[in-house]
């Protein structure tokens, strides 16, 4: 299996069910960008280095995600609109166990 199905609610509240490849080492932020689910220049500004929080999202499903790194935790501590289920999309890599993942993009800061 090289693609999984994930659901992404964009910043306008529109639900998108998309195919995400698991064999390209892509992260959630890159999937959002590849499907143009956020205006260019508003997501992944730092290039996926966990340094800007522009790819913050709310994880709505009960998937087991990798433990948050110190860098991600520190960035979310400074970000706006943070909720208990906030994660940085650039830190969520697409793997087969994330099939069915549901996330909502956080509002643009």
C-alpha positions, 0 to 999 in steps of 0.5 A: 500500500503506497497511498492512504486516505486522509481527511483535511478540513481547510480554513474555510471549513470545507472537507477534502478527502485526499490520497496521501502517498506513504512512499515519498516521505511526505508530511502533512504540510506537504500534502496540504500544499500539493492539493493547494488546500491553503493559499500559497505563502500561508502554510509551510513558510519555514519549509517544514523546519518546525519554526513558524507554526503556519502548518498548525492543525488540529488532529480530530481522529484518534490516531497514534501520532509520533511523540512531539519533538522539543522543537515542535512543543516549543513552537506550539507554545508560542503559536496562536489558536493552540488547542490540546490537539494541535500539532504541526503538519510538517512533523506528521509524516505520512505512514500507513498507520495514518490511514483515515487521519482527520485534521482541521487546519488552524486559522491563519495567525 
